[in-house]
Amino acid sequence: MVIFQNVSKIYGSDGRQMAALEDATFSISQKEFVSVVGKSGAGKSTIIKLIIGEEKPSKGRVIFGSYDVNKLKYHELPQLRRRVGVIFQDFRLLPNKTAYENVAFALEVAGRPQSDIIDFVPQSLEMVGLKDKMLNFPKELSGGEKQRVAIARAMINHPDMVIADEPTGNLDPINMWEIIKLLMKINELGTTVMLATHNKDIVNNISQRVISVENGKIIRDEARGKYILV
């Protein structure tokens, strides 16, 4: 599914360089649930940007399925990104569109026919428990509900992988665990999930594979890991 082969990402010029990621090697298999943990600036976001082709590695290879991300041309990136659903901490919903329209928009930009939108959007919102709030605007939804809309949007193209980038950072504990349960349900149904987080309680309670990142380096990769960064 995802393969990083000795991947480094260097920012800056020759006189002043910073390694956001250094010599990272790991793989993520289909149907895995993986937590990538580390403090802010550790390199988690760089890994995500490399997977979705937002950045190219300075060294090494990034593979996603049949795509060699290093070699993808700009016009080929949408094909890759339709295979990956990304969920952000700040939801990134369009404020002037309803929950239904926010999810439908992902299909519209992919060029899907209206019949697909009519069929799939209600199904996706029902999966996250929001079928009765399809016509609500983001300002009418709680933080947890906004994140559920974001998850429905991420899943609407039936991606091979979902990447959740600090998805619970703006949520209270009750909604936090509801979102984590939803991500685990998505994984149980066969979608690979990568959770980028610095939340120790989540990582220690779900008992899944943990990749620990510190100062741009992968320092630990455990099949049933704990959050043990200092």
Z-matrix of the N, CA and C atoms (Angstrom, degrees):
N
C 1 1.472
C 2 1.532 1 110.29
N 3 1.341 2 117.56 1 -69.67
C 4 1.465 3 121.88 2 177.90
C 5 1.515 4 108.74 3 -121.68
N 6 1.327 5 115.58 4 130.25
C 7 1.467 6 120.72 5 178.19
C 8 1.523 7 108.86 6 -131.98
N 9 1.323 8 115.98 7 125.91
C 10 1.465 9 122.69 8 170.52
C 11 1.524 10 106.98 9 -109.62
N 12 1.320 11 116.61 10 122.71
C 13 1.463 12 121.64 11 179.77
C 14 1.521 13 109.55 12 -115.76
N 15 1.327 14 116.85 13 101.87
C 16 1.473 15 122.44 14 177.20
C 17 1.530 16 111.71 15 49.31
N 18 1.321 17 115.02 16 52.34
C 19 1.470 18 120.86 17 -173.17
C 20 1.523 19 111.18 18 -89.96
N 21 1.319 20 115.21 19 129.99
C 22 1.458 21 122.10 20 172.13
C 23 1.522 22 108.96 21 -126.74
N 24 1.328 23 115.60 22 146.07
C 25 1.455 24 121.24 23 173.45
C 26 1.517 25 108.61 24 -128.40
N 27 1.329 26 115.39 25 115.44
C 28 1.462 27 122.05 26 -176.78
C 29 1.512 28 108.81 27 -111.80
N 30 1.324 29 116.13 28 130.71
C 31 1.460 30 121.75 29 174.85
C 32 1.526 31 109.18 30 -109.37
N 33 1.329 32 115.20 31 152.47
C 34 1.452 33 119.94 32 176.86
C 35 1.514 34 113.30 33 98.88
N 36 1.325 35 115.64 34 176.45
C 37 1.468 36 122.63 35 -179.70
C 38 1.527 37 109.84 36 -92.14
N 39 1.322 38 115.26 37 177.50
C 40 1.470 39 119.89 38 -178.42
C 41 1.520 40 112.17 39 -58.53
N 42 1.325 41 116.20 40 -35.71
C 43 1.463 42 118.83 41 -177.27
C 44 1.518 43 113.74 42 -74.53
N 45 1.338 44 115.87 43 -24.17
C 46 1.469 45 118.64 44 -175.44
C 47 1.527 46 109.02 45 -147.49
N 48 1.326 47 116.94 46 89.28
C 49 1.451 48 122.24 47 -175.62
C 50 1.528 49 111.27 48 -109.87
N 51 1.328 50 114.50 49 150.95
C 52 1.458 51 120.64 50 175.85
C 53 1.520 52 108.30 51 -134.86
N 54 1.325 53 115.94 52 129.99
C 55 1.462 54 120.91 53 178.77
C 56 1.523 55 109.17 54 -90.40
N 57 1.336 56 116.81 55 106.44
C 58 1.463 57 120.74 56 176.31
C 59 1.520 58 110.52 57 -75.77
N 60 1.342 59 115.78 58 -27.93
C 61 1.460 60 122.19 59 177.11
C 62 1.519 61 107.15 60 -147.53
N 63 1.329 62 116.20 61 136.68
C 64 1.461 63 119.82 62 -172.87
C 65 1.523 64 111.66 63 -132.23
N 66 1.334 65 115.64 64 113.06
C 67 1.461 66 123.88 65 171.79
C 68 1.533 67 112.11 66 52.77
N 69 1.330 68 116.27 67 48.42
C 70 1.470 69 121.23 68 -177.67
C 71 1.523 70 110.73 69 -84.90
N 72 1.323 71 115.91 70 127.13
C 73 1.461 72 122.23 71 176.01
C 74 1.518 73 109.35 72 -130.65
N 75 1.322 74 116.24 73 119.64
C 76 1.462 75 121.62 74 175.56
C 77 1.515 76 107.94 75 -165.44
N 78 1.325 77 116.02 76 168.03
C 79 1.469 78 120.89 77 174.22
C 80 1.519 79 108.97 78 -139.58
N 81 1.324 80 115.83 79 152.38
C 82 1.460 81 123.02 80 176.36
C 83 1.517 82 107.15 81 -124.78
N 84 1.321 83 116.38 82 125.35
C 85 1.463 84 121.38 83 -176.19
C 86 1.521 85 111.16 84 -89.56
N 87 1.311 86 115.47 85 163.80
C 88 1.462 87 120.96 86 175.12
C 89 1.527 88 110.04 87 -58.52
N 90 1.336 89 115.49 88 139.73
C 91 1.459 90 124.89 89 175.84
C 92 1.528 91 113.58 90 71.34
N 93 1.325 92 118.34 91 9.88
C 94 1.465 93 120.87 92 175.99
C 95 1.523 94 110.80 93 -79.10
N 96 1.328 95 115.61 94 155.20
C 97 1.460 96 123.08 95 167.88
C 98 1.529 97 105.63 96 -117.62
N 99 1.321 98 115.95 97 117.06
C 100 1.462 99 121.32 98 -174.91
C 101 1.523 100 109.72 99 -126.72
N 102 1.319 101 116.52 100 129.86
C 103 1.461 102 121.26 101 171.69
C 104 1.523 103 108.64 102 -98.53
N 105 1.319 104 116.20 103 128.35
C 106 1.468 105 121.62 104 173.26
C 107 1.514 106 106.17 105 -106.47
N 108 1.328 107 116.29 106 114.10
C 109 1.458 108 120.48 107 -171.44
C 110 1.525 109 110.82 108 -115.66
N 111 1.313 110 114.28 109 152.70
C 112 1.455 111 120.84 110 178.74
C 113 1.514 112 109.27 111 164.50
N 114 1.314 113 115.84 112 160.39
C 115 1.459 114 120.52 113 178.91
C 116 1.524 115 109.87 114 -72.84
N 117 1.330 116 116.41 115 169.76
C 118 1.460 117 120.74 116 177.17
C 119 1.525 118 109.33 117 -57.75
N 120 1.324 119 116.40 118 132.55
C 121 1.455 120 120.73 119 -179.80
C 122 1.514 121 114.40 120 85.69
N 123 1.337 122 117.13 121 3.34
C 124 1.471 123 120.03 122 -176.99
C 125 1.522 124 112.50 123 -72.97
N 126 1.340 125 116.88 124 -27.98
C 127 1.463 126 120.28 125 -177.77
C 128 1.512 127 113.84 126 130.76
N 129 1.339 128 117.78 127 0.18
C 130 1.468 129 120.95 128 -178.79
C 131 1.525 130 111.83 129 -60.80
N 132 1.324 131 116.29 130 -47.79
C 133 1.467 132 119.76 131 -177.54
C 134 1.525 133 111.43 132 -66.31
N 135 1.313 134 116.19 133 -32.97
C 136 1.469 135 119.42 134 177.81
C 137 1.521 136 110.38 135 -64.43
N 138 1.321 137 117.80 136 -40.69
C 139 1.472 138 121.53 137 177.16
C 140 1.523 139 109.97 138 -59.59
N 141 1.338 140 117.13 139 -44.14
C 142 1.461 141 120.76 140 179.53
C 143 1.523 142 110.75 141 -62.44
N 144 1.331 143 116.86 142 -47.15
C 145 1.468 144 120.65 143 -179.06
C 146 1.523 145 111.88 144 -61.00
N 147 1.318 146 116.83 145 -34.45
C 148 1.462 147 120.60 146 178.58
C 149 1.526 148 111.26 147 -70.96
N 150 1.331 149 116.95 148 -38.09
C 151 1.470 150 120.30 149 -179.78
C 152 1.520 151 111.03 150 -64.52
N 153 1.339 152 117.60 151 -42.52
C 154 1.458 153 120.57 152 -176.00
C 155 1.530 154 112.80 153 -90.79
N 156 1.322 155 116.94 154 5.81
C 157 1.452 156 120.56 155 175.42
C 158 1.517 157 115.00 156 77.35
N 159 1.334 158 116.93 157 13.77
C 160 1.458 159 120.01 158 176.98
C 161 1.524 160 110.48 159 -71.60
N 162 1.322 161 115.60 160 -27.96
C 163 1.464 162 122.39 161 173.59
C 164 1.525 163 108.78 162 -129.23
N 165 1.327 164 116.44 163 154.18
C 166 1.459 165 122.31 164 173.87
C 167 1.534 166 108.19 165 -107.45
N 168 1.325 167 118.10 166 143.56
C 169 1.464 168 119.22 167 -179.87
C 170 1.527 169 111.99 168 -67.59
N 171 1.312 170 115.62 169 147.23
C 172 1.465 171 120.27 170 173.30
C 173 1.515 172 110.71 171 -75.85
N 174 1.328 173 115.18 172 -26.82
C 175 1.464 174 121.88 173 178.64
C 176 1.517 175 108.47 174 -151.70
N 177 1.329 176 117.45 175 149.54
C 178 1.453 177 121.21 176 175.98
C 179 1.528 178 112.54 177 91.32
N 180 1.322 179 115.68 178 -175.57
C 181 1.464 180 122.24 179 -176.70
C 182 1.522 181 110.91 180 -126.28
N 183 1.338 182 115.07 181 141.95
C 184 1.461 183 122.32 182 172.79
C 185 1.522 184 107.36 183 -120.14
N 186 1.335 185 116.24 184 123.21
C 187 1.461 186 122.18 185 179.66
C 188 1.524 187 108.53 186 -117.34
N 189 1.333 188 116.31 187 133.73
C 190 1.461 189 120.86 188 171.15
C 191 1.520 190 107.49 189 -127.19
N 192 1.320 191 116.62 190 109.90
C 193 1.463 192 120.02 191 -177.01
C 194 1.511 193 110.74 192 56.96
N 195 1.321 194 116.56 193 -120.95
C 196 1.462 195 121.20 194 179.05
C 197 1.520 196 112.42 195 -91.68
N 198 1.339 197 117.18 196 1.31
C 199 1.460 198 120.82 197 -176.82
C 200 1.531 199 111.19 198 -94.96
N 201 1.322 200 116.20 199 128.09
C 202 1.456 201 122.02 200 167.13
C 203 1.527 202 105.80 201 -90.99
N 204 1.323 203 116.53 202 100.18
C 205 1.462 204 121.15 203 -170.92
C 206 1.521 205 111.28 204 -59.86
N 207 1.328 206 117.61 205 -33.28
C 208 1.461 207 121.14 206 179.45
C 209 1.518 208 112.05 207 -56.91
N 210 1.328 209 116.19 208 -35.58
C 211 1.467 210 121.32 209 -171.59
C 212 1.526 211 113.44 210 -96.75
N 213 1.320 212 117.69 211 -3.35
C 214 1.464 213 119.58 212 -177.25
C 215 1.529 214 110.94 213 -67.71
N 216 1.322 215 115.72 214 134.32
C 217 1.454 216 121.29 215 173.63
C 218 1.527 217 108.51 216 -84.30
N 219 1.327 218 115.01 217 162.06
C 220 1.467 219 120.52 218 -174.64
C 221 1.519 220 111.77 219 -55.30
N 222 1.334 221 117.47 220 -43.07
C 223 1.462 222 120.24 221 -176.60
C 224 1.531 223 112.79 222 -72.68
N 225 1.344 224 117.02 223 -10.19
C 226 1.458 225 120.73 224 178.56
C 227 1.529 226 112.54 225 -92.32
N 228 1.330 227 117.20 226 -13.07
C 229 1.466 228 120.67 227 -175.78
C 230 1.527 229 113.82 228 -61.24
N 231 1.345 230 119.57 229 -38.32
C 232 1.478 231 117.88 230 178.46
C 233 1.527 232 113.38 231 -58.18
N 234 1.331 233 117.56 232 -32.64
C 235 1.464 234 120.12 233 177.97
C 236 1.528 235 110.23 234 -62.72
N 237 1.323 236 115.77 235 -43.69
C 238 1.465 237 120.33 236 177.52
C 239 1.522 238 111.03 237 -63.94
N 240 1.321 239 116.78 238 -46.98
C 241 1.460 240 120.68 239 -172.37
C 242 1.516 241 113.12 240 -69.44
N 243 1.334 242 116.99 241 -20.97
C 244 1.456 243 118.81 242 173.62
C 245 1.524 244 111.80 243 -72.45
N 246 1.327 245 117.28 244 -16.44
C 247 1.460 246 121.79 245 177.62
C 248 1.527 247 111.73 246 -88.94
N 249 1.342 248 116.35 247 -6.87
C 250 1.468 249 121.59 248 -178.89
C 251 1.522 250 109.22 249 -127.58
N 252 1.326 251 117.02 250 123.44
C 253 1.461 252 120.82 251 173.34
C 254 1.515 253 109.18 252 -98.45
N 255 1.335 254 117.09 253 128.49
C 256 1.464 255 121.02 254 -177.05
C 257 1.525 256 109.62 255 -114.10
N 258 1.340 257 115.71 256 132.85
C 259 1.460 258 123.34 257 179.59
C 260 1.523 259 107.35 258 -117.64
N 261 1.342 260 116.13 259 129.04
C 262 1.463 261 120.71 260 -174.72
C 263 1.530 262 111.40 261 -109.54
N 264 1.332 263 114.62 262 161.50
C 265 1.460 264 120.70 263 179.48
C 266 1.528 265 111.56 264 -63.56
N 267 1.343 266 116.58 265 -36.22
C 268 1.466 267 120.45 266 -174.19
C 269 1.531 268 113.02 267 -97.87
N 270 1.325 269 116.72 268 18.03
C 271 1.472 270 125.32 269 171.89
C 272 1.538 271 113.90 270 71.26
N 273 1.331 272 116.38 271 -48.93
C 274 1.475 273 123.03 272 179.14
C 275 1.529 274 112.63 273 56.84
N 276 1.329 275 114.68 274 44.41
C 277 1.460 276 120.47 275 174.49
C 278 1.530 277 109.88 276 -87.54
N 279 1.324 278 116.20 277 149.57
C 280 1.458 279 121.15 278 176.36
C 281 1.527 280 108.38 279 -79.23
N 282 1.343 281 118.36 280 116.76
C 283 1.468 282 120.45 281 -170.53
C 284 1.527 283 114.45 282 -65.50
N 285 1.331 284 117.19 283 -24.94
C 286 1.470 285 120.23 284 -177.34
C 287 1.524 286 112.75 285 -93.54
N 288 1.337 287 116.53 286 10.40
C 289 1.464 288 120.82 287 178.30
C 290 1.532 289 109.31 288 -121.11
N 291 1.335 290 116.02 289 145.96
C 292 1.465 291 121.09 290 177.55
C 293 1.526 292 109.80 291 -71.10
N 294 1.326 293 114.96 292 171.99
C 295 1.470 294 119.48 293 176.52
C 296 1.529 295 109.66 294 -56.10
N 297 1.324 296 116.39 295 -45.17
C 298 1.470 297 121.34 296 178.18
C 299 1.522 298 110.60 297 -58.09
N 300 1.323 299 117.06 298 -47.64
C 301 1.460 300 121.40 299 -176.05
C 302 1.526 301 111.85 300 -68.65
N 303 1.337 302 117.20 301 -34.21
C 304 1.460 303 120.01 302 177.27
C 305 1.527 304 110.86 303 -63.14
N 306 1.318 305 116.45 304 -42.74
C 307 1.467 306 120.01 305 179.68
C 308 1.527 307 110.30 306 -71.79
N 309 1.326 308 116.14 307 -41.69
C 310 1.470 309 121.16 308 -179.78
C 311 1.527 310 111.56 309 -61.67
N 312 1.323 311 116.23 310 -33.37
C 313 1.468 312 120.80 311 -177.06
C 314 1.528 313 111.69 312 -58.89
N 315 1.337 314 116.31 313 -35.90
C 316 1.466 315 120.23 314 178.67
C 317 1.527 316 111.29 315 -62.53
N 318 1.328 317 116.88 316 -34.34
C 319 1.466 318 120.67 317 176.80
C 320 1.522 319 111.40 318 -76.62
N 321 1.329 320 115.68 319 -35.93
C 322 1.466 321 119.72 320 -179.51
C 323 1.526 322 111.61 321 -62.42
N 324 1.342 323 116.09 322 -44.99
C 325 1.468 324 118.81 323 -178.45
C 326 1.526 325 111.37 324 -70.08
N 327 1.336 326 116.45 325 -20.40
C 328 1.470 327 120.47 326 176.40
C 329 1.532 328 111.45 327 -85.12
N 330 1.348 329 116.47 328 -2.20
C 331 1.450 330 120.07 329 177.69
C 332 1.518 331 114.97 330 78.59
N 333 1.326 332 116.51 331 21.80
C 334 1.465 333 119.54 332 -178.76
C 335 1.525 334 110.16 333 -77.71
N 336 1.347 335 117.19 334 148.34
C 337 1.467 336 120.54 335 -178.82
C 338 1.526 337 112.21 336 -69.54
N 339 1.337 338 115.73 337 160.20
C 340 1.456 339 121.88 338 -179.35
C 341 1.526 340 111.43 339 -59.46
N 342 1.332 341 117.20 340 -32.59
C 343 1.466 342 120.26 341 -179.97
C 344 1.526 343 111.31 342 -62.54
N 345 1.350 344 117.46 343 -37.07
C 346 1.462 345 120.96 344 176.87
C 347 1.527 346 110.58 345 -65.89
N 348 1.328 347 115.90 346 -41.17
C 349 1.464 348 120.32 347 -179.63
C 350 1.529 349 110.10 348 -61.86
N 351 1.310 350 116.46 349 -45.57
C 352 1.470 351 121.27 350 -179.32
C 353 1.534 352 111.13 351 -63.38
N 354 1.331 353 116.45 352 -37.33
C 355 1.469 354 120.67 353 -178.22
C 356 1.525 355 112.45 354 -77.84
N 357 1.345 356 116.41 355 -46.63
C 358 1.464 357 120.20 356 -165.80
C 359 1.523 358 114.87 357 -89.26
N 360 1.336 359 118.03 358 -31.69
C 361 1.474 360 119.23 359 -175.82
C 362 1.528 361 111.80 360 -63.98
N 363 1.333 362 120.04 361 -48.86
C 364 1.477 363 118.89 362 176.91
C 365 1.529 364 112.69 363 -59.89
N 366 1.350 365 116.96 364 -37.63
C 367 1.464 366 120.29 365 178.13
C 368 1.523 367 110.87 366 -61.36
N 369 1.338 368 115.80 367 -43.94
C 370 1.460 369 120.25 368 -178.04
C 371 1.523 370 111.71 369 -65.75
N 372 1.333 371 116.21 370 -41.45
C 373 1.466 372 119.54 371 178.84
C 374 1.522 373 111.67 372 -70.71
N 375 1.323 374 116.93 373 -32.65
C 376 1.469 375 119.64 374 175.65
C 377 1.527 376 110.59 375 -65.94
N 378 1.332 377 117.21 376 -37.51
C 379 1.459 378 121.24 377 179.82
C 380 1.535 379 111.35 378 -58.66
N 381 1.338 380 116.83 379 -35.33
C 382 1.465 381 120.26 380 -178.54
C 383 1.528 382 111.97 381 -96.06
N 384 1.341 383 117.04 382 8.33
C 385 1.457 384 120.62 383 175.22
C 386 1.509 385 115.41 384 79.35
N 387 1.345 386 117.46 385 27.12
C 388 1.463 387 119.84 386 -176.64
C 389 1.526 388 113.30 387 -125.81
N 390 1.317 389 117.13 388 23.96
C 391 1.460 390 118.70 389 -178.67
C 392 1.519 391 111.81 390 -61.35
N 393 1.338 392 116.94 391 -29.41
C 394 1.466 393 119.90 392 -178.65
C 395 1.533 394 112.72 393 -83.14
N 396 1.338 395 116.82 394 -0.55
C 397 1.472 396 119.92 395 179.99
C 398 1.524 397 111.39 396 -123.26
N 399 1.328 398 116.04 397 25.59
C 400 1.457 399 120.85 398 -178.10
C 401 1.527 400 112.69 399 -59.72
N 402 1.325 401 116.91 400 -32.28
C 403 1.463 402 120.74 401 -174.11
C 404 1.528 403 112.65 402 -96.84
N 405 1.328 404 116.87 403 6.14
C 406 1.464 405 120.65 404 177.95
C 407 1.522 406 110.34 405 -82.13
N 408 1.336 407 115.47 406 144.17
C 409 1.452 408 121.62 407 173.94
C 410 1.534 409 109.17 408 -85.58
N 411 1.344 410 118.22 409 158.24
C 412 1.469 411 120.48 410 -178.78
C 413 1.526 412 114.42 411 -51.65
N 414 1.339 413 117.41 412 -37.16
C 415 1.469 414 119.70 413 -178.95
C 416 1.529 415 112.12 414 -66.02
N 417 1.324 416 116.70 415 -16.11
C 418 1.468 417 121.81 416 -179.89
C 419 1.528 418 112.33 417 -96.30
N 420 1.329 419 116.43 418 3.96
C 421 1.466 420 121.54 419 -177.41
C 422 1.518 421 110.70 420 -113.25
N 423 1.336 422 115.80 421 150.38
C 424 1.468 423 120.72 422 173.94
C 425 1.527 424 109.56 423 -74.47
N 426 1.315 425 116.27 424 171.00
C 427 1.454 426 119.98 425 178.14
C 428 1.519 427 112.42 426 -59.60
N 429 1.327 428 115.85 427 -43.15
C 430 1.465 429 119.71 428 178.94
C 431 1.519 430 111.92 429 -63.94
N 432 1.343 431 116.67 430 -38.13
C 433 1.469 432 120.87 431 178.94
C 434 1.526 433 110.90 432 -68.56
N 435 1.326 434 117.04 433 -39.26
C 436 1.467 435 119.95 434 176.74
C 437 1.525 436 110.80 435 -60.37
N 438 1.332 437 115.76 436 -41.14
C 439 1.465 438 118.13 437 179.97
C 440 1.520 439 111.02 438 -68.65
N 441 1.322 440 117.55 439 -31.85
C 442 1.465 441 120.19 440 175.99
C 443 1.538 442 110.96 441 -65.78
N 444 1.326 443 115.94 442 -39.37
C 445 1.473 444 119.00 443 175.18
C 446 1.532 445 109.56 444 -61.46
N 447 1.330 446 116.01 445 -42.75
C 448 1.466 447 120.38 446 179.41
C 449 1.532 448 111.25 447 -61.64
N 450 1.330 449 116.42 448 -37.13
C 451 1.470 450 120.23 449 177.79
C 452 1.527 451 110.10 450 -68.74
N 453 1.338 452 116.99 451 -42.46
C 454 1.469 453 120.21 452 177.17
C 455 1.525 454 110.22 453 -59.31
N 456 1.316 455 116.70 454 -41.91
C 457 1.478 456 121.33 455 178.07
C 458 1.521 457 110.93 456 -63.84
N 459 1.324 458 117.04 457 -41.70
C 460 1.464 459 120.95 458 179.99
C 461 1.518 460 112.04 459 -64.80
N 462 1.340 461 116.60 460 -29.85
C 463 1.467 462 121.09 461 -175.99
C 464 1.523 463 113.32 462 -92.06
N 465 1.327 464 118.37 463 -8.71
C 466 1.463 465 120.76 464 -168.29
C 467 1.531 466 113.21 465 -65.02
N 468 1.328 467 117.70 466 -28.33
C 469 1.466 468 120.53 467 178.80
C 470 1.530 469 112.34 468 -91.87
N 471 1.341 470 116.29 469 13.50
C 472 1.461 471 121.75 470 -179.76
C 473 1.539 472 110.94 471 51.96
N 474 1.333 473 116.78 472 59.36
C 475 1.470 474 119.76 473 -174.94
C 476 1.527 475 112.31 474 -70.40
N 477 1.321 476 114.78 475 159.01
C 478 1.458 477 120.54 476 174.15
C 479 1.524 478 110.56 477 -74.36
N 480 1.336 479 115.34 478 -27.47
C 481 1.469 480 120.38 479 -174.57
C 482 1.527 481 109.72 480 -143.66
N 483 1.334 482 115.56 481 143.12
C 484 1.458 483 122.16 482 171.55
C 485 1.525 484 107.99 483 -115.78
N 486 1.323 485 115.48 484 129.39
C 487 1.461 486 121.62 485 175.32
C 488 1.515 487 108.07 486 -110.32
N 489 1.313 488 117.09 487 120.96
C 490 1.462 489 122.73 488 179.59
C 491 1.526 490 108.54 489 -109.25
N 492 1.323 491 115.95 490 109.79
C 493 1.462 492 121.91 491 -175.53
C 494 1.533 493 109.41 492 -97.14
N 495 1.320 494 116.16 493 99.65
C 496 1.473 495 123.19 494 -177.39
C 497 1.537 496 110.37 495 48.37
N 498 1.329 497 118.84 496 53.75
C 499 1.464 498 121.03 497 -172.37
C 500 1.515 499 115.06 498 -69.35
N 501 1.335 500 117.13 499 -15.32
C 502 1.471 501 119.79 500 -176.69
C 503 1.522 502 112.44 501 -109.66
N 504 1.319 503 117.31 502 8.19
C 505 1.460 504 120.48 503 -173.85
C 506 1.511 505 114.77 504 -61.43
N 507 1.342 506 117.00 505 -28.23
C 508 1.469 507 120.56 506 -178.22
C 509 1.528 508 112.82 507 -105.06
N 510 1.338 509 116.99 508 16.03
C 511 1.462 510 119.96 509 -172.85
C 512 1.528 511 112.25 510 -113.96
N 513 1.332 512 115.45 511 153.16
C 514 1.461 513 120.60 512 173.87
C 515 1.528 514 108.92 513 -75.69
N 516 1.349 515 117.98 514 165.66
C 517 1.469 516 120.27 515 -174.12
C 518 1.528 517 114.92 516 -56.50
N 519 1.323 518 118.10 517 -37.64
C 520 1.467 519 119.81 518 -178.70
C 521 1.526 520 110.40 519 -65.30
N 522 1.335 521 116.14 520 -49.98
C 523 1.459 522 119.94 521 179.38
C 524 1.528 523 111.63 522 -66.90
N 525 1.333 524 115.89 523 -32.65
C 526 1.463 525 120.12 524 177.99
C 527 1.523 526 110.70 525 -56.95
N 528 1.324 527 116.39 526 -48.66
C 529 1.466 528 119.57 527 -177.42
C 530 1.525 529 111.80 528 -72.48
N 531 1.323 530 117.87 529 -29.52
C 532 1.469 531 119.86 530 175.34
C 533 1.528 532 110.48 531 -64.25
N 534 1.334 533 116.67 532 -40.20
C 535 1.468 534 120.25 533 178.82
C 536 1.526 535 110.53 534 -68.03
N 537 1.323 536 117.38 535 -40.48
C 538 1.469 537 120.25 536 178.75
C 539 1.526 538 110.58 537 -64.34
N 540 1.327 539 116.87 538 -42.15
C 541 1.477 540 120.61 539 177.14
C 542 1.523 541 110.55 540 -60.29
N 543 1.322 542 116.33 541 -38.81
C 544 1.465 543 120.71 542 179.81
C 545 1.529 544 110.73 543 -66.36
N 546 1.316 545 116.98 544 -41.61
C 547 1.469 546 120.88 545 177.23
C 548 1.530 547 110.71 546 -63.21
N 549 1.317 548 116.80 547 -39.57
C 550 1.462 549 120.10 548 178.90
C 551 1.522 550 111.17 549 -68.36
N 552 1.327 551 116.92 550 -34.97
C 553 1.465 552 120.93 551 175.78
C 554 1.525 553 110.29 552 -64.50
N 555 1.326 554 116.77 553 -43.26
C 556 1.463 555 121.48 554 177.23
C 557 1.518 556 110.40 555 -59.02
N 558 1.321 557 115.82 556 -41.80
C 559 1.460 558 120.60 557 178.18
C 560 1.525 559 111.74 558 -65.14
N 561 1.319 560 116.69 559 -42.29
C 562 1.474 561 120.89 560 179.54
C 563 1.525 562 111.69 561 -62.66
N 564 1.335 563 116.35 562 -27.37
C 565 1.462 564 120.88 563 179.12
C 566 1.534 565 112.06 564 -82.63
N 567 1.341 566 116.84 565 -1.21
C 568 1.455 567 119.55 566 171.02
C 569 1.511 568 117.16 567 115.88
N 570 1.341 569 118.27 568 1.21
C 571 1.461 570 121.03 569 -179.78
C 572 1.527 571 110.01 570 -94.57
N 573 1.312 572 116.32 571 132.75
C 574 1.465 573 120.97 572 174.63
C 575 1.527 574 109.10 573 -65.46
N 576 1.330 575 117.37 574 136.26
C 577 1.466 576 121.84 575 179.64
C 578 1.522 577 109.57 576 -126.70
N 579 1.346 578 115.01 577 129.09
C 580 1.460 579 120.92 578 171.24
C 581 1.521 580 107.94 579 -116.69
N 582 1.325 581 115.99 580 119.71
C 583 1.461 582 122.59 581 -179.06
C 584 1.519 583 108.61 582 -106.99
N 585 1.324 584 116.92 583 114.82
C 586 1.460 585 121.54 584 174.97
C 587 1.528 586 107.82 585 -95.66
N 588 1.317 587 116.67 586 121.09
C 589 1.462 588 119.10 587 -173.82
C 590 1.527 589 111.33 588 -156.17
N 591 1.320 590 114.53 589 159.27
C 592 1.461 591 119.34 590 167.95
C 593 1.530 592 109.83 591 -120.93
N 594 1.348 593 115.22 592 20.42
C 595 1.460 594 120.67 593 -179.98
C 596 1.530 595 109.55 594 -88.05
N 597 1.300 596 115.92 595 108.16
C 598 1.474 597 122.10 596 -175.81
C 599 1.523 598 112.01 597 -64.28
N 600 1.337 599 117.81 598 -41.44
C 601 1.468 600 120.73 599 -177.12
C 602 1.527 601 111.63 600 -62.20
N 603 1.325 602 116.63 601 -42.57
C 604 1.463 603 119.77 602 179.86
C 605 1.519 604 110.58 603 -61.19
N 606 1.315 605 116.33 604 -51.73
C 607 1.467 606 121.45 605 -175.71
C 608 1.524 607 110.86 606 -60.64
N 609 1.313 608 116.98 607 -43.70
C 610 1.462 609 120.26 608 -176.77
C 611 1.530 610 112.99 609 -71.76
N 612 1.317 611 117.12 610 -25.36
C 613 1.463 612 119.83 611 -177.59
C 614 1.521 613 113.86 612 -88.01
N 615 1.332 614 118.31 613 -30.47
C 616 1.463 615 118.46 614 -176.50
C 617 1.523 616 112.23 615 -83.57
N 618 1.322 617 117.87 616 -19.13
C 619 1.468 618 122.70 617 173.57
C 620 1.533 619 112.56 618 51.11
N 621 1.323 620 114.59 619 58.37
C 622 1.458 621 121.81 620 175.81
C 623 1.529 622 108.68 621 -119.61
N 624 1.318 623 116.06 622 -177.89
C 625 1.463 624 120.19 623 178.57
C 626 1.524 625 110.22 624 -60.98
N 627 1.334 626 116.07 625 139.94
C 628 1.464 627 121.75 626 -178.63
C 629 1.525 628 109.58 627 -129.92
N 630 1.342 629 115.65 628 124.16
C 631 1.462 630 122.63 629 170.93
C 632 1.522 631 106.93 630 -105.51
N 633 1.327 632 117.21 631 119.28
C 634 1.464 633 121.66 632 -177.39
C 635 1.528 634 109.83 633 -100.89
N 636 1.341 635 114.94 634 130.47
C 637 1.468 636 121.31 635 -177.69
C 638 1.519 637 108.95 636 -120.01
N 639 1.319 638 114.88 637 134.45
C 640 1.460 639 120.30 638 179.85
C 641 1.519 640 109.12 639 -144.91
N 642 1.341 641 115.73 640 124.24
C 643 1.466 642 121.35 641 -179.96
C 644 1.528 643 112.54 642 51.74
N 645 1.339 644 115.75 643 40.69
C 646 1.451 645 120.34 644 176.13
C 647 1.514 646 115.40 645 81.13
N 648 1.312 647 117.41 646 3.13
C 649 1.467 648 120.71 647 -178.96
C 650 1.523 649 110.83 648 -119.60
N 651 1.322 650 115.33 649 141.48
C 652 1.464 651 119.52 650 173.69
C 653 1.531 652 107.10 651 -81.06
N 654 1.313 653 115.80 652 115.97
C 655 1.458 654 119.96 653 -175.04
C 656 1.528 655 112.77 654 -104.26
N 657 1.346 656 115.81 655 -11.48
C 658 1.463 657 118.40 656 -177.86
C 659 1.532 658 108.79 657 -161.22
N 660 1.337 659 115.67 658 142.31
C 661 1.468 660 121.26 659 176.91
C 662 1.523 661 106.72 660 -145.57
N 663 1.343 662 115.39 661 105.45
C 664 1.463 663 120.82 662 -172.45
C 665 1.527 664 110.94 663 -124.09
N 666 1.322 665 116.28 664 136.93
C 667 1.463 666 122.14 665 -177.05
C 668 1.529 667 112.21 666 -63.16
N 669 1.310 668 118.48 667 -37.17
C 670 1.467 669 123.35 668 175.83
C 671 1.518 670 106.52 669 -132.20
N 672 1.337 671 114.73 670 79.00
C 673 1.449 672 119.26 671 -168.15
C 674 1.506 673 114.90 672 -95.74
N 675 1.317 674 114.27 673 173.75
C 676 1.456 675 123.87 674 175.06
C 677 1.523 676 108.23 675 -127.16
N 678 1.317 677 114.70 676 160.45
C 679 1.461 678 120.33 677 174.89
C 680 1.530 679 107.00 678 -84.82
N 681 1.336 680 115.35 679 104.64
C 682 1.471 681 118.51 680 -175.60
C 683 1.524 682 111.75 681 -126.34
N 684 1.337 683 117.38 682 22.70
C 685 1.457 684 119.97 683 175.13
C 686 1.521 685 109.30 684 -68.72
N 687 1.317 686 115.35 685 146.14
C 688 1.467 687 120.54 686 179.51
C 689 1.522 688 109.45 687 -75.80
